[in-house]
Amino acid sequence: MLADESMSRHTTWRVGGPADLFIEPADPDDLQRALDMLKAAGVPWMVVGAGSNLLVRDGGIRGAVLHLKYFRQLDIEATGRVTAGGGLPLMTLIRETTACGLAGLEALAGIPGTVGGSVVMNAGAGGQQLADVIESAVLAGPAGAETWTKDQLQFAYRHSALNRDRILISAVMQFRRGDVAELAVAVQQRLSQRRSSQRVGGPNAGSVFKNPPGQSAWKLIEAAGMRGAVIGGAQVAEQHANFIVNGGQAKAQDILELIERIRGKVRVASGIELEPEVRIVGVDPVS
Ligand SMILES: Cc1cc2nc3c(=O)[nH]c(=O)nc-3n(C[C@H](O)[C@H](O)[C@H](O)COP(=O)(O)OP(=O)(O)OC[C@H]3O[C@@H](n4cnc5c(N)ncnc54)[C@H](O)[C@@H]3O)c2cc1C
């Protein structure tokens, strides 16, 4: 357990103040013990995956952050049924399943999240999303372990019913049979597409806003004249207007202000209210 751990070390934006406590449980029993202790002590908690969809405010996180570094198991059955730990990198899941000729998530190659964060966000790309393969999820929470079916998870666009009160320990998925060579090509194509379209020149969290129904967030941002806009150390990427880049010295506050400025400009230009895809957590610094 660490005290005052800087969250800038655990987010892809590389910003964010310290978490009071940073806990990496060894296994599900250890995790449940930690949750019970935190509940008894009245300490709030949250879970962080790869921090690739997360903006932590500069004042940090009051309470405990749980990190599932040791929850990386992967069990692939001949039937295409796969059980993956909540802390397993999504890319490891994709590499291992495609190498076994299992199709279903190959279009997500290059997304830098964990299985847990990707289920919570119903991460997707290229016409595929986590909801396509998930059968059930094993969760830990203040009331103990439970298993939720796909119906209970209520997937929608970049959304699931998993809220801040439960932790995904593992997910059970069903993949389709595919051709190993074709899947390897598909993965490589996705990786090189991402390398060229998402070379944005600095730490980022991918798409900042959800696409409104029938619209592209990046087109709305560009039409509102915000491509390349700068606040402090944060900049709307020149290469992709729905990305905000940390130029090196950005504070979370710079990114937050840029998010609000983009929303305001898009509202005026198009009448559309952009909704952040990134999760914003933590507190402002005490002044
Ligand atoms: C360069 C780049 C490209 C990206 N491209 C895409 C893309 O194409 N498509 C897409 O959908 N996303 C994309 N993303 C966003 C991000 O990678 C995904 O949303 C990813 O699935 C988030 O996973 P994570 O582990 O990083 O979650 P985090 O950012 O750590 O957390 C996200 C949310 O999930 C919760 N959470 C995390 N783990 C758990 C768990 N085990 N149990 C319960 N709750 C949990 C957190 O509390 C938080 O609320 C991109 C990001 C980057 C930086």
The ligand as a Gaussian input file, in Angstrom:
#p B3LYP/6-31G(d) Opt

LIG

0 1
 C       -4.493000       6.577000     -27.574000
 C       -5.842000       6.109000     -27.072000
 C       -6.746000       5.535000     -27.953000
 C       -7.992000       5.092000     -27.497000
 N       -8.861000       4.523000     -28.402000
 C      -10.058000       4.091000     -27.965000
 C      -10.985000       3.482000     -28.900000
 O      -10.707000       3.324000     -30.085000
 N      -12.177000       3.057000     -28.426000
 C      -12.527000       3.189000     -27.102000
 O      -13.627000       2.755000     -26.724000
 N      -11.686000       3.767000     -26.198000
 C      -10.461000       4.215000     -26.608000
 N       -9.609000       4.795000     -25.715000
 C      -10.058000       5.037000     -24.322000
 C       -9.656000       3.924000     -23.327000
 O       -8.467000       3.274000     -23.722000
 C      -10.758000       2.886000     -23.148000
 O      -11.955000       3.484000     -22.673000
 C      -10.334000       1.794000     -22.178000
 O      -11.210000       0.741000     -22.302000
 C      -10.283000       2.258000     -20.713000
 O       -9.666000       1.229000     -19.947000
 P       -8.748000       1.580000     -18.693000
 O       -8.316000       0.304000     -18.086000
 O       -7.668000       2.509000     -19.083000
 O       -9.804000       2.301000     -17.754000
 P       -9.532000       3.562000     -16.800000
 O       -9.322000       4.771000     -17.633000
 O       -8.515000       3.218000     -15.795000
 O      -10.957000       3.655000     -16.076000
 C      -12.120000       4.001000     -16.821000
 C      -13.332000       3.786000     -15.892000
 O      -13.469000       2.397000     -15.623000
 C      -13.400000       2.148000     -14.201000
 N      -12.684000       0.883000     -14.041000
 C      -11.442000       0.557000     -14.492000
 N      -11.158000      -0.719000     -14.186000
 C      -12.234000      -1.202000     -13.518000
 C      -12.550000      -2.470000     -12.927000
 N      -11.700000      -3.504000     -12.937000
 N      -13.751000      -2.603000     -12.299000
 C      -14.647000      -1.569000     -12.242000
 N      -14.398000      -0.351000     -12.778000
 C      -13.204000      -0.189000     -13.420000
 C      -12.679000       3.335000     -13.613000
 O      -13.035000       3.543000     -12.255000
 C      -13.169000       4.461000     -14.516000
 O      -14.437000       4.904000     -14.099000
 C       -8.351000       5.248000     -26.136000
 C       -7.417000       5.814000     -25.231000
 C       -6.180000       6.248000     -25.698000
 C       -5.202000       6.846000     -24.722000

